Amino acid sequence: MNWREIRTSSHDEILAWAAEQPWALAMSACAQDRGWHAEGDVWTHTKMACAESS
């Protein structure tokens, strides 16, 4: 996905593309302290933050 495609894509389309990227996979493997982030990992937190911004 390039910047032109990103500009015209929905959040869902961008997140679906990103989910397969190495950096997003690393975020999925990065656990957060459940006392502060009940969602568990950084990728889930990022997707939740994106959902709130739309």
GISULVEN-V318935 format. One record per pair of residues at least 24 apart in sequence whose C-alpha atoms are under 8 Angstrom apart, sorted by sequence separation. I is the first residue (numbers start at 0). J is the second residue. D is the distance in whole Angstrom. If there is no record, write none. Layout:
i=[I,I]
j=[J,J]
d=[D,D]
This chain:
i=[14,10,10,10]
j=[46,49,50,53]
d=[7,7,8,7]
